[in-house]
Amino acid sequence: MAHNVIAEAKKCLNCKKPLCRTGCPINTPIPQMIQAFLNGDIDGAGKMLFDNNPLSVICSIVCDHARQCQGHCVRGIKGDPVEISTIENFISERYLDVLKIDCEPANGIKVAVIGGGPAGITTAIMLAQLGYDVTIFESKPRIGGVLRFGIPEFRLPKSYIDRYESLMRGLNIQIRPNMTIGKSFGIKELFRDGFEAISIGTGVTWPNTLNIKGETLGNVHYGVHYLESPEVYHLGNSLIVIGAGNVAMDVARTAMRRGVKDVKIVVRSDRSTANTDELEYAKIEGADVIFNKAPVEITDKGVYFKDTVCDENHKVISMSEDATLMPADSVIIAVSQKPSNLILTDTEGLELTPRGLAKTDENGMTSIPGLFASGDVVKGAKTVVEAVEQAKRTVVAMDRYLKAKVAAEKAAQSAESKGE
Ligand SMILES: Cc1cc2nc3c(=O)[nH]c(=O)nc-3n(C[C@H](O)[C@H](O)[C@H](O)COP(=O)(O)OP(=O)(O)OC[C@H]3O[C@@H](n4cnc5c(N)ncnc54)[C@H](O)[C@@H]3O)c2cc1C
Protein backbone atom coordinates (compact mmCIF):
# COMPACT_ATOMS: atom_id res chain seq x y z
CA MET A 1 0.00 0.00 0.00
CA ALA A 2 2.64 2.54 1.10
CA HIS A 3 4.71 1.82 -1.98
CA ASN A 4 1.69 2.34 -4.23
CA VAL A 5 0.90 5.64 -2.57
CA ILE A 6 4.45 6.93 -2.92
CA ALA A 7 4.69 5.67 -6.50
CA GLU A 8 1.38 7.36 -7.31
CA ALA A 9 2.51 10.61 -5.68
CA LYS A 10 5.73 10.54 -7.73
CA LYS A 11 3.63 10.39 -10.89
CA CYS A 12 2.27 13.92 -10.17
CA LEU A 13 3.71 16.43 -12.67
CA ASN A 14 3.09 19.34 -10.24
CA CYS A 15 1.42 21.25 -13.09
CA LYS A 16 1.51 25.05 -13.03
CA LYS A 17 -2.19 25.09 -13.88
CA PRO A 18 -3.44 22.00 -12.05
CA LEU A 19 -6.57 20.81 -13.83
CA CYS A 20 -7.13 18.26 -11.03
CA ARG A 21 -7.93 21.21 -8.74
CA THR A 22 -10.32 22.68 -11.27
CA GLY A 23 -12.10 19.32 -11.41
CA CYS A 24 -12.51 19.19 -7.64
CA PRO A 25 -15.71 20.86 -6.37
CA ILE A 26 -13.88 22.02 -3.23
CA ASN A 27 -10.67 23.05 -5.00
CA THR A 28 -8.42 20.72 -2.98
CA PRO A 29 -4.78 21.90 -3.14
CA ILE A 30 -3.78 18.61 -4.78
CA PRO A 31 -0.29 19.35 -6.19
CA GLN A 32 0.71 21.21 -3.00
CA MET A 33 -0.48 18.35 -0.80
CA ILE A 34 1.39 15.81 -2.94
CA GLN A 35 4.62 17.85 -2.90
CA ALA A 36 4.44 18.29 0.89
CA PHE A 37 3.94 14.53 1.22
CA LEU A 38 6.90 13.73 -1.05
CA ASN A 39 9.05 16.21 0.88
CA GLY A 40 8.36 14.28 4.08
CA ASP A 41 5.86 16.75 5.53
CA ILE A 42 2.95 14.32 5.87
CA ASP A 43 1.45 16.28 8.79
CA GLY A 44 1.54 19.46 6.70
CA ALA A 45 -0.13 17.64 3.82
CA GLY A 46 -2.81 16.34 6.20
CA LYS A 47 -3.42 19.78 7.67
CA MET A 48 -3.71 21.28 4.19
CA LEU A 49 -6.39 18.73 3.32
CA PHE A 50 -8.29 19.01 6.61
CA ASP A 51 -8.27 22.82 6.62
CA ASN A 52 -9.65 22.88 3.10
CA ASN A 53 -12.14 20.07 3.68
CA PRO A 54 -12.71 18.64 7.18
CA LEU A 55 -14.32 15.59 5.52
CA SER A 56 -11.33 15.00 3.23
CA VAL A 57 -10.96 11.36 4.28
CA ILE A 58 -14.64 10.68 3.55
CA CYS A 59 -14.41 12.41 0.17
CA SER A 60 -11.32 10.34 -0.67
CA ILE A 61 -13.65 7.32 -0.47
CA VAL A 62 -17.05 8.45 -1.78
CA CYS A 63 -16.36 11.18 -4.36
CA ASP A 64 -16.70 10.43 -8.05
CA HIS A 65 -12.95 10.78 -8.64
CA ALA A 66 -13.19 9.55 -12.23
CA ARG A 67 -15.38 12.55 -13.10
CA GLN A 68 -13.67 15.01 -10.73
CA CYS A 69 -9.96 15.29 -9.75
CA GLN A 70 -8.62 12.16 -11.45
CA GLY A 71 -10.80 12.70 -14.49
CA HIS A 72 -9.05 16.05 -15.02
CA CYS A 73 -5.45 14.89 -14.39
CA VAL A 74 -3.33 15.60 -17.51
CA ARG A 75 -1.58 12.25 -17.17
CA GLY A 76 -4.94 10.68 -17.93
CA ILE A 77 -4.89 12.07 -21.48
CA LYS A 78 -2.31 9.55 -22.68
CA GLY A 79 -2.35 6.99 -19.89
CA ASP A 80 -3.44 6.45 -16.30
CA PRO A 81 -4.13 9.55 -14.19
CA VAL A 82 -2.50 9.96 -10.79
CA GLU A 83 -4.65 8.08 -8.28
CA ILE A 84 -5.29 11.19 -6.21
CA SER A 85 -7.98 9.54 -4.08
CA THR A 86 -5.52 6.88 -2.83
CA ILE A 87 -2.98 9.54 -1.87
CA GLU A 88 -5.62 11.72 -0.21
CA ASN A 89 -7.00 8.74 1.69
CA PHE A 90 -3.56 7.70 2.98
CA ILE A 91 -2.73 11.19 4.21
CA SER A 92 -6.16 12.13 5.59
CA GLU A 93 -6.84 8.83 7.33
CA ARG A 94 -3.57 9.10 9.24
CA TYR A 95 -4.18 12.79 9.96
CA LEU A 96 -7.43 11.96 11.78
CA ASP A 97 -5.29 10.12 14.36
CA VAL A 98 -2.60 12.73 14.82
CA LEU A 99 -4.47 15.98 14.24
CA LYS A 100 -4.51 18.69 16.85
CA ILE A 101 -7.08 21.25 15.90
CA ASP A 102 -6.15 24.83 16.69
CA CYS A 103 -9.19 26.69 17.96
CA GLU A 104 -9.65 30.37 18.58
CA PRO A 105 -10.36 31.20 22.25
CA ALA A 106 -13.95 30.44 23.31
CA ASN A 107 -16.14 33.50 22.67
CA GLY A 108 -19.20 32.22 24.55
CA ILE A 109 -21.51 32.76 21.59
CA LYS A 110 -24.00 29.92 21.16
CA VAL A 111 -24.81 28.54 17.72
CA ALA A 112 -27.11 25.67 16.80
CA VAL A 113 -26.57 23.22 13.97
CA ILE A 114 -29.59 21.17 12.93
CA GLY A 115 -28.71 17.86 11.29
CA GLY A 116 -25.54 15.82 11.71
CA GLY A 117 -24.79 14.89 8.09
CA PRO A 118 -21.80 16.13 6.06
CA ALA A 119 -23.14 19.71 6.00
CA GLY A 120 -23.83 19.77 9.75
CA ILE A 121 -20.56 18.09 10.72
CA THR A 122 -18.55 20.55 8.61
CA THR A 123 -20.46 23.53 10.00
CA ALA A 124 -20.06 22.36 13.60
CA ILE A 125 -16.33 21.64 13.34
CA MET A 126 -15.51 24.90 11.57
CA LEU A 127 -17.60 27.03 13.95
CA ALA A 128 -15.98 25.32 16.96
CA GLN A 129 -12.57 26.10 15.46
CA LEU A 130 -13.62 29.77 15.36
CA GLY A 131 -14.37 29.68 19.11
CA TYR A 132 -18.17 29.33 19.01
CA ASP A 133 -20.14 27.24 21.50
CA VAL A 134 -21.80 24.72 19.17
CA THR A 135 -24.75 22.40 19.80
CA ILE A 136 -25.78 19.94 17.13
CA PHE A 137 -29.32 18.53 17.03
CA GLU A 138 -29.76 15.22 15.23
CA SER A 139 -32.98 13.26 14.64
CA LYS A 140 -31.24 9.90 14.69
CA PRO A 141 -29.43 8.24 17.60
CA ARG A 142 -26.03 8.87 15.96
CA ILE A 143 -24.62 11.60 13.76
CA GLY A 144 -23.45 10.98 10.18
CA GLY A 145 -26.59 11.46 8.09
CA VAL A 146 -26.36 9.54 4.83
CA LEU A 147 -22.77 8.60 5.67
CA ARG A 148 -24.06 6.45 8.53
CA PHE A 149 -27.62 5.56 7.52
CA GLY A 150 -27.37 5.43 3.72
CA ILE A 151 -24.02 4.49 2.24
CA PRO A 152 -23.38 0.81 3.08
CA GLU A 153 -20.59 -0.34 5.38
CA PHE A 154 -18.76 -2.14 2.56
CA ARG A 155 -18.31 1.21 0.83
CA LEU A 156 -17.76 3.49 3.82
CA PRO A 157 -16.92 1.86 7.17
CA LYS A 158 -18.94 3.46 10.00
CA SER A 159 -15.76 3.64 12.09
CA TYR A 160 -14.88 6.78 10.11
CA ILE A 161 -18.02 8.51 11.36
CA ASP A 162 -17.31 7.30 14.91
CA ARG A 163 -13.93 9.01 14.66
CA TYR A 164 -15.61 12.25 13.61
CA GLU A 165 -18.00 11.96 16.52
CA SER A 166 -15.04 11.68 18.95
CA LEU A 167 -13.29 14.57 17.24
CA MET A 168 -16.38 16.73 17.66
CA ARG A 169 -16.72 15.85 21.32
CA GLY A 170 -13.03 16.75 21.70
CA LEU A 171 -13.92 20.20 20.36
CA ASN A 172 -16.62 20.50 23.07
CA ILE A 173 -19.39 20.38 20.48
CA GLN A 174 -22.55 19.28 22.31
CA ILE A 175 -24.54 16.63 20.49
CA ARG A 176 -28.26 16.14 21.15
CA PRO A 177 -29.21 12.83 19.52
CA ASN A 178 -32.79 11.67 18.89
CA MET A 179 -33.83 15.31 18.67
CA THR A 180 -35.95 16.29 15.71
CA ILE A 181 -36.22 20.04 15.48
CA GLY A 182 -39.70 21.07 14.45
CA LYS A 183 -41.49 18.51 16.62
CA SER A 184 -41.10 19.37 20.33
CA PHE A 185 -39.59 22.73 19.53
CA GLY A 186 -38.51 24.71 16.50
CA ILE A 187 -36.40 27.60 15.29
CA LYS A 188 -38.26 30.18 17.40
CA GLU A 189 -37.45 28.34 20.64
CA LEU A 190 -33.77 27.97 19.67
CA PHE A 191 -33.48 31.73 19.19
CA ARG A 192 -35.41 32.21 22.46
CA ASP A 193 -32.86 30.10 24.33
CA GLY A 194 -29.91 32.20 23.28
CA PHE A 195 -28.64 30.61 20.08
CA GLU A 196 -27.40 33.67 18.18
CA ALA A 197 -27.33 31.91 14.81
CA ILE A 198 -28.66 28.62 13.51
CA SER A 199 -27.66 26.47 10.57
CA ILE A 200 -30.01 23.94 8.98
CA GLY A 201 -28.37 20.92 7.34
CA THR A 202 -31.26 18.50 7.35
CA GLY A 203 -30.70 17.00 3.90
CA VAL A 204 -33.34 15.42 1.70
CA THR A 205 -34.46 12.31 3.45
CA TRP A 206 -37.83 11.53 1.87
CA PRO A 207 -37.92 9.29 -1.23
CA ASN A 208 -39.43 10.56 -4.44
CA THR A 209 -42.32 8.44 -5.65
CA LEU A 210 -43.02 7.28 -9.20
CA ASN A 211 -46.74 8.02 -8.90
CA ILE A 212 -47.72 4.93 -10.85
CA LYS A 213 -50.29 2.21 -10.22
CA GLY A 214 -49.11 -0.50 -7.83
CA GLU A 215 -46.66 1.64 -5.86
CA THR A 216 -48.44 0.90 -2.57
CA LEU A 217 -48.22 -2.90 -2.91
CA GLY A 218 -46.49 -5.07 -0.31
CA ASN A 219 -43.58 -6.04 -2.57
CA VAL A 220 -42.58 -2.41 -3.25
CA HIS A 221 -40.07 -0.45 -1.15
CA TYR A 222 -37.96 2.72 -1.32
CA GLY A 223 -34.16 2.72 -1.61
CA VAL A 224 -33.29 5.05 1.26
CA HIS A 225 -35.58 3.13 3.62
CA TYR A 226 -34.09 -0.21 2.58
CA LEU A 227 -30.50 0.99 3.07
CA GLU A 228 -31.24 2.19 6.57
CA SER A 229 -32.09 -1.33 7.76
CA PRO A 230 -31.76 -3.94 4.98
CA GLU A 231 -32.01 -6.77 7.51
CA VAL A 232 -35.74 -6.17 8.06
CA TYR A 233 -36.65 -6.64 4.37
CA HIS A 234 -37.54 -9.98 2.74
CA LEU A 235 -37.05 -9.45 -0.95
CA GLY A 236 -37.29 -13.00 -2.33
CA ASN A 237 -35.02 -14.24 -5.11
CA SER A 238 -35.45 -11.55 -7.70
CA LEU A 239 -35.40 -7.78 -7.40
CA ILE A 240 -35.95 -4.87 -9.76
CA VAL A 241 -34.24 -1.66 -8.66
CA ILE A 242 -35.67 1.38 -10.41
CA GLY A 243 -33.18 4.25 -10.60
CA ALA A 244 -29.83 5.29 -11.98
CA GLY A 245 -27.87 6.93 -9.16
CA ASN A 246 -25.71 5.96 -6.20
CA VAL A 247 -28.75 4.93 -4.14
CA ALA A 248 -29.80 2.42 -6.82
CA MET A 249 -26.26 0.97 -6.99
CA ASP A 250 -26.02 0.72 -3.19
CA VAL A 251 -29.42 -1.00 -3.02
CA ALA A 252 -28.49 -3.52 -5.73
CA ARG A 253 -25.11 -4.34 -4.21
CA THR A 254 -26.55 -4.65 -0.69
CA ALA A 255 -29.37 -6.91 -1.88
CA MET A 256 -26.96 -9.18 -3.78
CA ARG A 257 -24.67 -9.40 -0.75
CA ARG A 258 -27.72 -10.35 1.32
CA GLY A 259 -28.55 -13.23 -1.00
CA VAL A 260 -30.93 -11.95 -3.67
CA LYS A 261 -29.93 -13.97 -6.74
CA ASP A 262 -31.36 -12.00 -9.64
CA VAL A 263 -30.99 -8.21 -9.44
CA LYS A 264 -31.86 -5.89 -12.29
CA ILE A 265 -31.20 -2.13 -12.18
CA VAL A 266 -33.60 -0.53 -14.61
CA VAL A 267 -32.98 3.01 -15.82
CA ARG A 268 -35.47 5.28 -17.58
CA SER A 269 -32.91 7.12 -19.68
CA ASP A 270 -29.76 5.96 -21.48
CA ARG A 271 -27.20 6.68 -18.77
CA SER A 272 -26.45 6.28 -15.08
CA THR A 273 -25.81 9.24 -12.79
CA ALA A 274 -24.03 7.10 -10.17
CA ASN A 275 -20.30 7.39 -9.46
CA THR A 276 -18.54 5.76 -12.42
CA ASP A 277 -16.94 3.14 -10.17
CA GLU A 278 -20.20 2.30 -8.41
CA LEU A 279 -21.90 1.37 -11.67
CA GLU A 280 -18.97 -0.89 -12.59
CA TYR A 281 -18.94 -2.51 -9.15
CA ALA A 282 -22.68 -3.17 -9.31
CA LYS A 283 -22.25 -4.87 -12.69
CA ILE A 284 -19.23 -6.91 -11.66
CA GLU A 285 -21.05 -8.08 -8.52
CA GLY A 286 -23.79 -9.45 -10.78
CA ALA A 287 -26.44 -6.77 -11.35
CA ASP A 288 -27.96 -6.58 -14.79
CA VAL A 289 -28.18 -2.88 -15.77
CA ILE A 290 -30.90 -2.16 -18.32
CA PHE A 291 -31.32 1.28 -19.88
CA ASN A 292 -34.23 2.94 -21.72
CA LYS A 293 -37.13 1.43 -19.80
CA ALA A 294 -39.81 3.58 -18.15
CA PRO A 295 -41.90 1.92 -15.42
CA VAL A 296 -45.64 2.37 -15.96
CA GLU A 297 -47.22 -0.08 -13.52
CA ILE A 298 -46.13 -2.33 -10.66
CA THR A 299 -47.91 -5.61 -9.85
CA ASP A 300 -47.35 -8.52 -7.46
CA LYS A 301 -45.58 -10.27 -10.34
CA GLY A 302 -43.17 -7.50 -11.36
CA VAL A 303 -43.05 -4.20 -13.26
CA TYR A 304 -44.50 -3.18 -16.63
CA PHE A 305 -42.03 -1.07 -18.60
CA LYS A 306 -42.28 0.89 -21.84
CA ASP A 307 -39.21 1.32 -24.06
CA THR A 308 -37.88 4.86 -24.20
CA VAL A 309 -35.89 6.93 -26.69
CA CYS A 310 -33.58 9.72 -25.45
CA ASP A 311 -32.14 12.82 -27.10
CA GLU A 312 -28.45 13.80 -26.97
CA ASN A 313 -29.03 15.34 -23.51
CA HIS A 314 -30.24 11.96 -22.21
CA LYS A 315 -33.77 13.30 -21.89
CA VAL A 316 -36.56 10.82 -22.67
CA ILE A 317 -38.32 12.11 -25.80
CA SER A 318 -40.62 9.23 -26.65
CA MET A 319 -41.98 5.93 -25.37
CA SER A 320 -43.31 2.76 -26.96
CA GLU A 321 -47.09 2.18 -27.05
CA ASP A 322 -46.95 -1.24 -25.44
CA ALA A 323 -45.63 -2.13 -22.02
CA THR A 324 -44.04 -5.47 -21.19
CA LEU A 325 -43.82 -7.21 -17.84
CA MET A 326 -40.40 -7.73 -16.28
CA PRO A 327 -41.02 -10.34 -13.57
CA ALA A 328 -39.61 -9.93 -10.05
CA ASP A 329 -40.45 -10.85 -6.47
CA SER A 330 -39.72 -7.35 -5.17
CA VAL A 331 -39.24 -3.81 -6.41
CA ILE A 332 -37.14 -1.04 -4.86
CA ILE A 333 -37.62 2.50 -6.08
CA ALA A 334 -34.55 4.76 -5.92
CA VAL A 335 -35.37 7.87 -7.91
CA SER A 336 -33.83 10.56 -5.68
CA GLN A 337 -35.09 12.29 -2.56
CA LYS A 338 -36.85 15.43 -1.44
CA PRO A 339 -37.02 17.29 1.86
CA SER A 340 -39.57 16.19 4.41
CA ASN A 341 -39.13 18.58 7.20
CA LEU A 342 -41.36 20.37 9.61
CA ILE A 343 -38.70 23.04 10.00
CA LEU A 344 -39.16 24.00 6.37
CA THR A 345 -42.93 23.93 6.34
CA ASP A 346 -43.70 25.24 9.83
CA THR A 347 -41.16 28.02 10.38
CA GLU A 348 -42.91 31.32 9.98
CA GLY A 349 -41.17 33.61 7.51
CA LEU A 350 -38.91 30.93 6.02
CA GLU A 351 -39.05 31.13 2.23
CA LEU A 352 -38.78 27.97 0.16
CA THR A 353 -37.89 27.33 -3.48
CA PRO A 354 -40.56 25.94 -5.84
CA ARG A 355 -39.05 22.49 -5.13
CA GLY A 356 -39.68 22.94 -1.39
CA LEU A 357 -35.99 23.43 -0.55
CA ALA A 358 -34.63 26.13 1.76
CA LYS A 359 -34.15 29.37 -0.16
CA THR A 360 -30.87 31.12 0.70
CA ASP A 361 -28.81 34.04 -0.57
CA GLU A 362 -25.34 33.38 -2.04
CA ASN A 363 -23.92 33.25 1.52
CA GLY A 364 -26.33 30.62 2.76
CA MET A 365 -28.60 32.94 4.79
CA THR A 366 -32.31 32.16 4.58
CA SER A 367 -35.11 34.72 4.56
CA ILE A 368 -34.83 34.81 8.39
CA PRO A 369 -31.87 36.83 9.73
CA GLY A 370 -29.44 34.57 11.59
CA LEU A 371 -30.91 31.39 10.12
CA PHE A 372 -28.60 29.74 7.57
CA ALA A 373 -28.82 26.51 5.57
CA SER A 374 -26.45 24.31 3.57
CA GLY A 375 -26.18 20.90 1.93
CA ASP A 376 -28.90 18.91 0.22
CA VAL A 377 -31.68 20.86 1.99
CA VAL A 378 -30.63 23.82 -0.20
CA LYS A 379 -29.48 22.19 -3.41
CA GLY A 380 -31.53 18.98 -3.50
CA ALA A 381 -29.91 15.52 -3.62
CA LYS A 382 -26.28 16.18 -4.56
CA THR A 383 -22.96 14.93 -3.17
CA VAL A 384 -20.92 14.92 0.02
CA VAL A 385 -18.25 17.23 -1.35
CA GLU A 386 -20.86 19.75 -2.51
CA ALA A 387 -22.50 19.74 0.95
CA VAL A 388 -19.10 20.36 2.58
CA GLU A 389 -18.20 23.12 0.13
CA GLN A 390 -21.48 24.90 0.74
CA ALA A 391 -21.27 24.48 4.51
CA LYS A 392 -17.78 25.96 4.44
CA ARG A 393 -19.02 29.09 2.68
CA THR A 394 -21.97 29.33 5.06
CA VAL A 395 -19.64 29.23 8.09
CA VAL A 396 -17.75 32.26 6.75
CA ALA A 397 -21.07 34.12 6.40
CA MET A 398 -22.27 33.03 9.87
CA ASP A 399 -19.03 34.24 11.43
CA ARG A 400 -19.34 37.59 9.64
CA TYR A 401 -23.00 37.88 10.70
CA LEU A 402 -22.25 37.05 14.35
CA LYS A 403 -19.29 39.44 14.58
CA ALA A 404 -21.41 42.26 13.11
CA LYS A 405 -24.25 41.42 15.51
CA VAL A 406 -21.97 41.47 18.56
CA ALA A 407 -20.39 44.75 17.42
CA ALA A 408 -23.83 46.33 16.89
CA GLU A 409 -25.01 45.16 20.34
CA LYS A 410 -21.88 46.57 21.99
CA ALA A 411 -22.34 49.89 20.19
CA ALA A 412 -25.99 50.05 21.30
CA GLN A 413 -25.05 49.25 24.92
CA SER A 414 -22.35 51.89 25.04
CA ALA A 415 -24.70 54.45 23.49
CA GLU A 416 -27.29 53.55 26.12
CA SER A 417 -24.80 53.82 28.99
CA LYS A 418 -23.80 57.27 27.70
CA GLY A 419 -27.50 58.14 27.71
CA GLU A 420 -27.54 58.91 23.99
C1 LIG B 1 -27.67 5.80 -0.43
C2 LIG B 1 -26.93 7.04 -0.79
C3 LIG B 1 -25.67 6.93 -1.36
C4 LIG B 1 -24.94 8.07 -1.69
N1 LIG B 1 -23.69 7.92 -2.20
C5 LIG B 1 -22.93 9.02 -2.40
C6 LIG B 1 -21.57 8.89 -2.84
O1 LIG B 1 -21.08 7.81 -3.09
N2 LIG B 1 -20.85 10.02 -2.98
C7 LIG B 1 -21.35 11.26 -2.71
O2 LIG B 1 -20.62 12.25 -2.79
N3 LIG B 1 -22.64 11.41 -2.32
C8 LIG B 1 -23.43 10.32 -2.16
N4 LIG B 1 -24.74 10.47 -1.75
C9 LIG B 1 -25.25 11.82 -1.50
C10 LIG B 1 -24.70 12.41 -0.19
O3 LIG B 1 -24.70 11.43 0.80
C11 LIG B 1 -25.51 13.63 0.22
O4 LIG B 1 -25.40 14.59 -0.81
C12 LIG B 1 -24.98 14.22 1.54
O5 LIG B 1 -25.07 13.28 2.59
C13 LIG B 1 -25.76 15.49 1.92
O6 LIG B 1 -25.35 15.91 3.18
P1 LIG B 1 -26.35 16.73 4.14
O7 LIG B 1 -25.58 16.97 5.39
O8 LIG B 1 -26.90 17.88 3.40
O9 LIG B 1 -27.57 15.75 4.40
P2 LIG B 1 -27.72 14.32 5.09
O10 LIG B 1 -26.52 13.48 4.90
O11 LIG B 1 -29.01 13.79 4.59
O12 LIG B 1 -27.84 14.64 6.64
C14 LIG B 1 -28.99 15.30 7.16
C15 LIG B 1 -29.08 14.98 8.65
O13 LIG B 1 -30.09 15.80 9.23
C16 LIG B 1 -30.88 15.00 10.12
N5 LIG B 1 -32.18 15.65 10.23
C17 LIG B 1 -33.15 15.76 9.28
N6 LIG B 1 -34.18 16.47 9.73
C18 LIG B 1 -33.87 16.85 11.01
C19 LIG B 1 -34.53 17.61 12.00
N7 LIG B 1 -35.73 18.16 11.76
N8 LIG B 1 -33.93 17.80 13.21
C20 LIG B 1 -32.71 17.26 13.46
N9 LIG B 1 -32.03 16.52 12.54
C21 LIG B 1 -32.59 16.33 11.34
C22 LIG B 1 -30.92 13.65 9.43
O14 LIG B 1 -31.24 12.63 10.35
C23 LIG B 1 -29.48 13.54 8.91
O15 LIG B 1 -28.62 13.00 9.87
C24 LIG B 1 -25.51 9.36 -1.46
C25 LIG B 1 -26.80 9.47 -0.95
C26 LIG B 1 -27.50 8.33 -0.60
C27 LIG B 1 -28.89 8.48 -0.03
The ligand as an SDF file (V2000), in Angstrom:
LIG
                    3D

 53 58  0  0  0  0  0  0  0  0999 V2000
  -27.6680    5.8000   -0.4330 C   0  0  0  0  0  0  0  0  0  0  0  0
  -26.9300    7.0420   -0.7940 C   0  0  0  0  0  0  0  0  0  0  0  0
  -25.6670    6.9280   -1.3640 C   0  0  0  0  0  0  0  0  0  0  0  0
  -24.9400    8.0670   -1.6860 C   0  0  0  0  0  0  0  0  0  0  0  0
  -23.6890    7.9220   -2.2050 N   0  0  0  0  0  0  0  0  0  0  0  0
  -22.9270    9.0170   -2.4020 C   0  0  0  0  0  0  0  0  0  0  0  0
  -21.5730    8.8880   -2.8450 C   0  0  0  0  0  0  0  0  0  0  0  0
  -21.0760    7.8120   -3.0880 O   0  0  0  0  0  0  0  0  0  0  0  0
  -20.8470   10.0230   -2.9830 N   0  0  0  0  0  0  0  0  0  0  0  0
  -21.3510   11.2570   -2.7080 C   0  0  0  0  0  0  0  0  0  0  0  0
  -20.6230   12.2470   -2.7880 O   0  0  0  0  0  0  0  0  0  0  0  0
  -22.6400   11.4110   -2.3220 N   0  0  0  0  0  0  0  0  0  0  0  0
  -23.4320   10.3230   -2.1590 C   0  0  0  0  0  0  0  0  0  0  0  0
  -24.7350   10.4690   -1.7450 N   0  0  0  0  0  0  0  0  0  0  0  0
  -25.2460   11.8200   -1.5010 C   0  0  0  0  0  0  0  0  0  0  0  0
  -24.7040   12.4060   -0.1910 C   0  0  0  0  0  0  0  0  0  0  0  0
  -24.6970   11.4290    0.8010 O   0  0  0  0  0  0  0  0  0  0  0  0
  -25.5070   13.6320    0.2210 C   0  0  0  0  0  0  0  0  0  0  0  0
  -25.3980   14.5930   -0.8100 O   0  0  0  0  0  0  0  0  0  0  0  0
  -24.9790   14.2220    1.5450 C   0  0  0  0  0  0  0  0  0  0  0  0
  -25.0650   13.2790    2.5870 O   0  0  0  0  0  0  0  0  0  0  0  0
  -25.7570   15.4860    1.9180 C   0  0  0  0  0  0  0  0  0  0  0  0
  -25.3530   15.9050    3.1840 O   0  0  0  0  0  0  0  0  0  0  0  0
  -26.3470   16.7270    4.1430 P   0  0  0  0  0  0  0  0  0  0  0  0
  -25.5810   16.9710    5.3930 O   0  0  0  0  0  0  0  0  0  0  0  0
  -26.8980   17.8770    3.4020 O   0  0  0  0  0  0  0  0  0  0  0  0
  -27.5720   15.7520    4.4050 O   0  0  0  0  0  0  0  0  0  0  0  0
  -27.7200   14.3220    5.0890 P   0  0  0  0  0  0  0  0  0  0  0  0
  -26.5220   13.4770    4.8990 O   0  0  0  0  0  0  0  0  0  0  0  0
  -29.0070   13.7930    4.5900 O   0  0  0  0  0  0  0  0  0  0  0  0
  -27.8360   14.6430    6.6430 O   0  0  0  0  0  0  0  0  0  0  0  0
  -28.9860   15.3050    7.1610 C   0  0  0  0  0  0  0  0  0  0  0  0
  -29.0820   14.9820    8.6520 C   0  0  0  0  0  0  0  0  0  0  0  0
  -30.0900   15.8000    9.2300 O   0  0  0  0  0  0  0  0  0  0  0  0
  -30.8750   15.0020   10.1250 C   0  0  0  0  0  0  0  0  0  0  0  0
  -32.1760   15.6540   10.2300 N   0  0  0  0  0  0  0  0  0  0  0  0
  -33.1490   15.7580    9.2760 C   0  0  0  0  0  0  0  0  0  0  0  0
  -34.1800   16.4680    9.7350 N   0  0  0  0  0  0  0  0  0  0  0  0
  -33.8660   16.8470   11.0060 C   0  0  0  0  0  0  0  0  0  0  0  0
  -34.5300   17.6130   11.9990 C   0  0  0  0  0  0  0  0  0  0  0  0
  -35.7280   18.1650   11.7620 N   0  0  0  0  0  0  0  0  0  0  0  0
  -33.9340   17.7970   13.2130 N   0  0  0  0  0  0  0  0  0  0  0  0
  -32.7110   17.2570   13.4640 C   0  0  0  0  0  0  0  0  0  0  0  0
  -32.0250   16.5160   12.5370 N   0  0  0  0  0  0  0  0  0  0  0  0
  -32.5900   16.3300   11.3380 C   0  0  0  0  0  0  0  0  0  0  0  0
  -30.9180   13.6470    9.4320 C   0  0  0  0  0  0  0  0  0  0  0  0
  -31.2400   12.6310   10.3540 O   0  0  0  0  0  0  0  0  0  0  0  0
  -29.4780   13.5430    8.9080 C   0  0  0  0  0  0  0  0  0  0  0  0
  -28.6170   13.0030    9.8700 O   0  0  0  0  0  0  0  0  0  0  0  0
  -25.5050    9.3570   -1.4610 C   0  0  0  0  0  0  0  0  0  0  0  0
  -26.7990    9.4690   -0.9460 C   0  0  0  0  0  0  0  0  0  0  0  0
  -27.5010    8.3340   -0.6050 C   0  0  0  0  0  0  0  0  0  0  0  0
  -28.8880    8.4830   -0.0260 C   0  0  0  0  0  0  0  0  0  0  0  0
  1  2  1  0
  2  3  1  0
  2 52  2  0
  3  4  2  0
  4  5  1  0
  4 50  1  0
  5  6  2  0
  6  7  1  0
  6 13  1  0
  7  8  2  0
  7  9  1  0
  9 10  1  0
 10 11  2  0
 10 12  1  0
 12 13  2  0
 13 14  1  0
 14 15  1  0
 14 50  1  0
 15 16  1  0
 16 17  1  0
 16 18  1  0
 18 19  1  0
 18 20  1  0
 20 21  1  0
 20 22  1  0
 22 23  1  0
 23 24  1  0
 24 25  2  0
 24 26  1  0
 24 27  1  0
 27 28  1  0
 28 29  2  0
 28 30  1  0
 28 31  1  0
 31 32  1  0
 32 33  1  0
 33 34  1  0
 33 48  1  0
 34 35  1  0
 35 36  1  0
 35 46  1  0
 36 37  1  0
 36 45  1  0
 37 38  2  0
 38 39  1  0
 39 40  1  0
 39 45  2  0
 40 41  1  0
 40 42  2  0
 42 43  1  0
 43 44  2  0
 44 45  1  0
 46 47  1  0
 46 48  1  0
 48 49  1  0
 50 51  2  0
 51 52  1  0
 52 53  1  0
M  END
$$$$
